[in-house]
Amino acid sequence: MTGLPCSVLLIALGAVGVIGAVVVATGNQKGESNPAGYVGLVFLLLLGALGVFLFIANWANRRARILVDNTGLWVENGKARNVIPWQALAGVGLYWSRFGRGQKGRSQKVYSLELFPIGPIDRDDPVLWTLVRDEEPPHPDLPRLRYRLPFPAACRQELVPAVQQHVPHIWLGDSERAEGHIGRPDIKGHRQRTQGRTR
């Protein structure tokens, strides 16, 4: 709800930068050009490029949803839905890390739910594969493979209590991680495994 309007605003600022660049390139600007003006135009163009990138990402995820009920945590990507059942989990925790600088020079926080399964998981599930991470577990009795579900900071007050309500007995608490802890899905491995299945 906020990502798309913000990206449109950034694109609009980028459009102003494009118009300014065209005016400068054609020599139709009023007065003399100065270095600060060029820096401003470059900055507007960069904001526009960022807006386009964010718009594409937000538009692709516009139908993504997370649902929590007595069965488990449901993940919907707009095309399909799958559930991570509570009974199939050995532990659930909250990871967070700092990201960039926000208002008043403070860094923002990025959150993720860490869901540690009891048994094996399908690394190539059509809905859940992008959530699978292979990392050293926080406790020796937890598996390396887990689901990492990133979510916006604004959803923390709603999502975390909803999860804790259903799994208080396996809640692992929250833990600060190094910047960039969200990581990336194993796209290359996923492609190799799915191509191997189709051969």
C-alpha positions, 0 to 999 in steps of 0.5 A: 500500500505504501511501496507503490505510491512511494515508487510513483513519487520517485519516478515523478522526481526522476521525470523532472530530472529527465526534463531538466537534462533535456533542457540543459542538453538542448541549451534552453535553460535560463541563465548559466548552468552551475555544478550544483544544478548538474548534481541536482539533475543527476540526483533526480535521475537516480531517484527516478531509477530507484523509483522504477526499480521499486515499482517493478518489485512492488508490482510483482509482489502486489498480491503477496500475502501472509496469513496466520491461523491454527494450521500454520503460516500461509504464504501466498505469492499471487498465483498459489498458496502453501502452508508451513504447519506449526506442528512441523516446526522445531522453532520459530524466531524473529531476526532483525538487522539494521539497514541504511540511515533513516530519519534523524540519521537512525538506521532502519530495521529489517525483520524476518521470521525464522521457521525451523522445520522438524524434518526435511523440506522441499527446497523447490516448492513452487511457493516457498522455495524463495524463503529457504535459507541454508545457514548455521542454526542458532542452536545445535538441535535446530536444522541448517535449512529453514524458512526465512520470511522477510516482512515490513517493519510496519507489520511487526506489531501485528505479525509477531504476536499472531505467531507467538499466540500459536507457538509459544512453546517453540518461540525462540525470541528475537535476535539481532543479525549482521546487516544484510541478514535477509540474503538471497534465495538460491536461484542458481541451485533452484534452476539446476534442481528443477532442470534436473527433474525435467530431464 
